[in-house]
């Protein structure tokens, strides 16, 4: 079982009419995250019609930094002006407890 100590919570608010584009972007983002050995867990979720979030977990700060410098983060920042009503809100977390397979 992987041990995780840090994470990220990213809030995303879709522009009107771009909700399904954001959902599709997140679904396709999984392929990019699969390439990141330091990303132990990654979830893209829809909170309501226009609000989305990403939660991911890492064994250490270097894994988190690698993810933030990775292809998905770059693609999100590139597409953000077209897809999002405001810049992504990125919170760095310390994970206190977890249950992973």
Protein Blocks (a to p, Z undefined) as FASTA:
>chain_A
ZZdfbdcdddddddehilmmmmmmmmmmmmmmmmmmklmbdcdddfblmlccdddddfbf
klmmmmmmmmklmmmmmmmmmmpmbdcdddddddfbdcdZZ
